[in-house]
Amino acid sequence: MQRSKVNDCFKFNFAIVSRIPNSFASSSSFELKPGRVINIDQARKEHEDLVEGLRRVGLDVIELPADEKNPDCLFVDDVAVIINGTALICNPPTLKGKPSRQGELSVMRQVLKKELGLKIMEVDTEKALIEGGDVLWTGREIFVGLSCRSNMLGAQAVAKAFPEFPTTIVKVCGPATHLKDYITMAGPEIMTVGKSEGAQKTFVEIKNSGATGYRYISVDEDEAANVVYVNRNLVHLGHEQIPRASGIYMNKLDYPRVAITMVEPLKRGGRLGSCVLLINKVKLPKKIPTSAA
């Protein structure tokens, strides 16, 4: 794929986010480390800063209301994968003793189909487990991570939903919940990768799959490797959260950066990118009249 076309793959006009419910502080499918407490008021303030940052890079932000019945609704990126106007509704696993995320799917399905007019795809079996955090779209191919949240059937569902793009399945190594905890796109054909053992082993899986033509940026903090490249801007965590990586991005990337502080919303181990679902609404082209020969 030509570089200009890859660049276009990172042009978006909508972002979906979800406001944070009170229940997020006490209930989630993601573990809260012992001794940690979530300040919901501060979490909401930081989330508002994220929304403002997304607007600054040219996005119309759709804010879903806080859903007390679905405490993980903040992590919108996990429940759908959107590429070129097609949305695959994901199938998060229901973990023992944890709240189900299935209620999030119907809300997202309605917004994507009825309000944005996207083509909706579904997994074809309940046994196919997939979360969007395990799906890395590079602009020309897809990598799907096999993790504690996504399995082989789920990865195959991604490949079926987007048959026009090559899909490669890789193992997520180490303690990370998702593939994108370790690796994301920091620009057209630029991958940013954490330096932890798990991140590096997962990165080797990608390189061994035959991935070529990418530049790589290594960052000390795994959480720094989760960024959002959109409309020729890089959205990443603030200096206080990623002190070493922020300087690396400043020195190695020549496009604007937006730093966002997200301490409280990410205390359960979520990622910056998991709080944002990007959409490039594809408009149907007008029918071009042709003349008879």
C-alpha positions in Angstrom: 0.0 0.0 0.0 1.3 3.5 -0.9 2.4 5.7 2.0 -0.2 8.3 1.2 -2.9 5.7 1.5 -1.5 4.4 4.7 -1.6 8.0 6.0 -5.2 8.3 5.1 -6.0 5.3 7.2 -5.2 7.4 10.3 -7.6 10.2 9.4 -10.7 10.1 11.5 -13.6 12.4 12.1 -15.4 10.8 15.0 -14.3 9.4 18.4 -16.6 7.6 20.8 -15.9 7.8 24.5 -17.9 6.8 27.6 -18.3 8.7 30.8 -17.2 7.0 34.0 -19.8 5.4 36.2 -19.6 5.4 40.0 -19.5 1.6 39.9 -16.1 1.7 38.2 -14.5 2.4 41.6 -15.8 -0.8 43.1 -16.5 -3.3 40.4 -14.7 -4.2 37.2 -13.4 -7.1 35.1 -10.0 -5.6 35.6 -8.1 -6.0 38.9 -7.3 -3.1 41.1 -3.9 -3.5 42.6 -4.0 -3.9 46.5 -3.9 -0.6 48.3 -5.1 1.4 45.3 -8.3 3.5 45.5 -9.9 5.2 42.5 -10.9 8.8 43.0 -14.0 9.0 40.7 -14.2 12.8 40.7 -10.6 13.1 39.7 -11.0 10.3 37.1 -13.8 12.2 35.5 -11.8 15.4 35.4 -8.9 13.6 33.7 -11.3 12.0 31.3 -12.7 15.4 30.4 -9.2 16.5 29.6 -8.9 13.5 27.2 -12.1 14.5 25.5 -10.8 18.1 25.1 -7.6 16.7 23.7 -9.5 14.7 21.1 -11.4 17.7 20.0 -8.2 19.6 19.6 -7.0 17.1 17.0 -10.1 17.6 14.9 -12.5 14.9 16.2 -16.2 15.2 16.8 -16.5 13.4 20.1 -19.6 11.2 20.9 -19.9 10.8 24.7 -21.9 7.9 25.8 -23.6 8.3 29.2 -22.1 6.5 32.3 -23.7 3.1 32.6 -23.7 1.9 36.2 -24.7 -1.6 35.2 -21.5 -1.8 33.0 -18.6 -0.6 35.1 -16.0 -1.2 32.3 -17.9 1.0 29.8 -15.0 3.5 29.9 -13.0 1.1 27.8 -14.8 1.5 24.5 -12.0 0.3 22.3 -12.5 -3.2 23.7 -16.0 -3.7 22.4 -15.6 -3.0 18.7 -13.0 -3.0 15.9 -13.6 -0.4 13.2 -11.7 -0.4 9.9 -12.8 1.4 6.7 -16.4 1.9 7.7 -17.0 -1.7 8.9 -17.4 -2.4 12.6 -16.9 -5.9 14.2 -18.8 -6.1 17.4 -16.4 -7.9 19.8 -17.2 -10.7 22.3 -15.4 -10.0 25.6 -15.1 -13.1 27.9 -17.2 -13.2 31.1 -14.7 -13.9 33.8 -15.6 -15.8 37.0 -16.6 -13.5 39.8 -16.4 -10.4 37.5 -19.1 -8.3 35.9 -20.0 -9.2 32.3 -19.3 -6.8 29.5 -22.0 -8.1 27.2 -24.3 -5.2 28.1 -21.8 -2.8 26.5 -22.2 -4.5 23.2 -25.9 -3.6 22.5 -25.2 0.1 23.3 -22.2 0.3 21.0 -24.0 -1.7 18.2 -26.9 0.8 18.2 -24.6 3.9 18.1 -22.5 2.5 15.3 -25.3 1.2 13.2 -28.2 3.7 13.7 -26.3 6.9 14.4 -23.2 6.5 12.3 -24.5 4.1 9.6 -21.6 1.7 9.7 -21.7 -1.8 8.4 -21.9 -4.2 11.4 -20.3 -7.6 11.6 -20.7 -10.1 14.4 -18.7 -13.0 15.6 -20.4 -16.2 14.5 -20.0 -18.2 17.7 -20.1 -17.5 21.4 -16.9 -19.4 21.7 -15.1 -16.8 19.7 -13.6 -14.4 22.3 -12.2 -11.1 21.2 -11.5 -7.7 22.6 -10.5 -4.7 20.6 -7.4 -4.2 22.7 -5.9 -7.3 21.0 -6.4 -5.9 17.5 -3.7 -3.8 16.0 -4.5 -2.1 12.7 -1.3 -0.8 11.0 -2.9 0.9 8.0 -2.1 -2.0 5.7 -2.5 -5.2 7.8 -4.0 -6.5 11.0 -2.3 -8.2 14.0 -4.4 -10.0 16.5 -3.1 -11.1 19.8 -4.0 -14.3 21.6 -4.3 -13.3 25.2 -6.3 -13.9 28.4 -9.2 -12.0 26.7 -9.0 -13.2 23.0 -8.7 -16.7 21.6 -8.1 -18.3 18.2 -11.7 -18.3 17.2 -11.9 -14.6 18.0 -8.8 -13.9 16.0 -10.4 -15.8 13.1 -13.5 -13.7 13.4 -11.4 -10.5 12.9 -9.9 -12.0 9.7 -13.4 -12.9 8.4 -14.7 -9.4 9.1 -11.9 -7.7 7.2 -11.0 -10.1 4.4 -9.5 -7.4 2.3 -6.5 -7.0 4.7 -3.9 -9.6 5.7 -4.4 -10.8 9.3 -1.6 -12.2 11.4 -2.2 -14.0 14.7 0.5 -13.6 17.4 0.8 -14.7 21.0 0.7 -12.0 23.7 3.5 -12.8 26.1 3.9 -11.9 29.8 1.4 -10.4 32.1 -0.3 -7.9 29.7 -4.0 -8.1 29.2 -3.9 -7.1 25.6 -1.6 -6.8 22.6 -1.9 -3.0 22.6 -0.7 -2.9 26.1 2.7 -3.5 24.5 2.6 -2.2 20.9 0.6 0.4 19.0 1.1 2.7 16.0 2.8 6.0 16.6 2.5 7.1 13.0 2.2 5.8 9.5 4.3 2.6 9.5 5.8 3.5 12.9 5.3 1.0 15.8 6.1 2.0 19.4 7.1 -0.9 21.6 7.6 -1.3 25.4 10.9 -2.6 26.7 9.6 -5.1 29.3 10.3 -8.8 28.7 6.7 -9.5 27.8 6.6 -6.6 25.3 9.9 -7.6 23.7 8.8 -11.3 23.3 5.5 -10.2 21.8 7.4 -7.9 19.5 9.6 -10.8 18.3 6.3 -12.7 17.5 5.3 -9.8 15.2 8.7 -9.6 13.5 8.9 -13.3 13.1 5.6 -13.3 11.3 7.2 -11.5 8.4 6.2 -8.0 9.2 8.3 -5.6 7.1 8.5 -1.9 6.2 8.0 -0.5 9.7 10.1 1.8 11.8 10.2 1.0 15.5 10.4 3.2 18.6 11.3 1.5 21.9 10.1 3.1 25.1 11.1 2.2 28.7 7.5 2.2 30.1 5.0 -0.2 28.6 2.2 2.2 29.3 4.0 4.7 27.1 3.8 2.3 24.2 0.0 2.7 24.1 -0.6 5.9 22.0 -3.3 7.2 19.7 -2.1 8.5 16.3 -4.9 10.4 14.7 -5.1 13.2 12.1 -1.3 13.6 12.1 -1.1 14.1 15.8 0.1 11.8 18.5 -1.9 11.6 21.7 0.0 10.0 24.6 0.2 10.0 28.4 1.7 13.0 30.1 5.3 13.5 31.3 4.5 12.6 34.9 3.3 9.2 33.9 5.9 8.4 31.2 8.9 10.7 32.0 11.4 8.8 29.9 9.2 8.1 26.8 7.9 11.7 26.5 11.4 12.9 25.6 11.8 10.1 23.1 8.6 11.0 21.3 9.7 14.7 21.2 13.0 13.8 19.7 12.0 11.1 17.2 8.6 12.4 15.9 8.2 15.6 13.9 4.4 16.0 14.2 2.3 17.6 17.0 1.8 15.7 20.2 -1.0 16.0 22.8 -0.1 14.9 26.3 -2.9 13.7 28.5 -2.8 12.9 32.2 -4.9 9.8 32.9 -3.8 8.5 36.3 -7.1 7.6 38.0 -9.0 6.1 35.0 -6.1 3.8 34.3 -5.5 2.5 37.8 -7.2 -0.8 36.8 -4.5 -1.3 34.2 -6.4 0.0 31.2 -4.7 1.9 28.4 -5.1 5.4 27.1 -6.2 4.0 23.8 -8.7 1.7 25.3 -10.8 4.8 26.3 -11.2 5.9 22.7 -12.9 4.3 19.7 -11.9 6.1 16.4 -14.2 6.2 13.4 -13.7 7.5 9.9 -17.3 7.5 8.6 -17.1 6.5 5.0 -19.6 8.4 2.9 -21.1 6.6 -0.1 -19.7 8.2 -3.2 -22.2 10.0 -5.5 -23.1 8.1 -8.6 -21.1 9.4 -11.5 -23.2 9.6 -14.7 -21.7 8.0 -17.7 -22.3 8.7 -21.3 -23.0 6.0 -23.9 -20.2 5.3 -26.3 
